[in-house]
Amino acid sequence: MVDVTTETVIAAPRKTVAEYAADPDNAPEWYQNIASARWETPRPLSVGSRIAFDAAFLGRHLSYTYEIVEFRPLEKLVMRTAQGPFPMQTTYAWTEVDGGTTRMTLRNNGEPDGFSRLAAPFMGMMMRKANGKDLARIKSILEARPASG
């Protein structure tokens, strides 16, 4: 089992952070390993939406599709692989620290199979490192934006 949770505090309002992070079109900008995101269902994002991603992880090219299984705007987004190298669930949660600061939590959990099962401990460690970089990137992007009135 791989279960990795990382979080950061971003000096931006929850609405700004949640709307940016929940938009799959922004994923290639703040996820180091994601090269592209393509909608397979019509917008806007809702339960049942499907997004195909092309990524690189541990030196391998990965193509996978996430399906949105829970979406509470400005609070929580849960997506699961509908197709991909191994079953994975990704959860974003946003909590207000104060009016202008947001805690973003990113959790990846899944049950690798086949060869991936043997590499699970290593994958967890690498995932934690990558997620930390991704959260640092989204923090940098959003904190550099002018405050909206």
PEFEN-V184633 format. One record per residue. N is the residue number from 0. OMEGA is omega as a letter, one per 30 degrees, with the letter a starting at -180 (* if undefined). NEAR is the number of other ideal C-beta (glycine too) atoms within 8 Angstrom. D_LAST is the distance of its C-alpha to the last C-alpha in Angstrom with 2 decimals. Layout:
n: <N,N>
omega: <OMEGA,OMEGA>
near: <NEAR,NEAR>
d_last: <D_LAST,D_LAST>
This chain:
n: <0,1,2,3,4,5,6,7,8,9,10,11,12,13,14,15,16,17,18,19,20,21,22,23,24,25,26,27,28,29,30,31,32,33,34,35,36,37,38,39,40,41,42,43,44,45,46,47,48,49,50,51,52,53,54,55,56,57,58,59,60,61,62,63,64,65,66,67,68,69,70,71,72,73,74,75,76,77,78,79,80,81,82,83,84,85,86,87,88,89,90,91,92,93,94,95,96,97,98,99,100,101,102,103,104,105,106,107,108,109,110,111,112,113,114,115,116,117,118,119,120,121,122,123,124,125,126,127,128,129,130,131,132,133,134,135,136,137,138,139,140,141,142,143,144,145,146,147,148>
omega: <l,l,a,l,l,l,l,l,a,l,l,l,a,a,a,a,a,a,l,a,a,l,a,l,l,a,a,a,a,l,a,a,a,a,a,l,a,l,l,l,l,l,g,l,l,l,a,l,l,a,l,a,l,a,l,l,a,l,a,l,l,l,a,l,l,l,l,a,l,l,l,a,l,l,a,l,l,l,a,l,l,l,l,a,l,a,a,l,l,l,l,l,a,l,l,l,l,a,a,a,a,l,l,l,l,a,l,l,a,a,l,l,a,a,a,a,l,a,a,a,l,l,l,l,a,l,l,l,l,l,l,l,a,l,l,a,a,l,a,a,a,l,l,a,l,l,l,a,*>
near: <6,13,8,11,7,11,9,10,10,13,6,12,10,10,7,12,15,14,10,11,13,10,9,9,5,9,11,9,7,10,10,7,8,11,7,7,11,7,10,7,6,3,5,3,10,7,7,7,11,12,13,10,15,9,12,8,9,6,4,6,6,11,9,12,13,12,11,15,8,8,11,7,7,8,7,10,12,12,11,11,13,8,5,11,5,11,9,12,13,11,13,13,9,15,8,10,7,5,5,7,11,15,12,15,12,13,12,13,10,11,7,11,7,6,5,11,8,5,10,11,6,7,12,11,8,10,11,10,8,11,12,9,9,12,13,9,12,15,11,8,11,12,9,5,9,3,6,6,2>
d_last: <43.79,40.65,37.83,35.12,31.95,29.45,26.08,23.43,20.51,17.34,14.68,11.82,10.74,13.64,12.08,11.31,14.79,16.69,15.71,16.54,19.70,20.96,21.02,24.56,23.86,21.94,24.90,26.89,24.08,23.82,27.27,29.88,32.70,31.26,32.24,31.15,29.90,31.31,30.62,33.94,32.58,30.25,26.48,24.30,24.86,26.88,29.97,32.72,30.69,32.59,31.41,33.96,33.29,35.39,35.35,37.58,38.53,41.49,42.63,42.87,41.14,39.79,38.84,37.61,35.88,33.50,33.32,30.46,32.22,29.41,25.76,23.51,19.97,17.67,20.95,23.84,25.35,29.10,31.05,34.76,36.88,38.67,40.58,40.86,42.96,42.67,40.93,37.54,34.66,31.15,28.68,25.00,23.56,20.13,19.93,17.27,18.52,15.92,12.29,11.32,14.68,16.63,20.37,21.45,25.14,27.19,30.71,33.46,36.75,39.79,43.53,44.84,48.23,51.01,50.66,47.01,48.32,50.29,47.27,44.94,44.92,44.18,41.55,39.75,39.73,38.51,35.83,34.51,34.44,32.71,30.09,29.37,28.86,26.65,24.36,24.33,23.39,20.44,19.26,19.72,17.96,14.77,14.73,15.23,12.10,9.32,6.47,3.74,0.00>
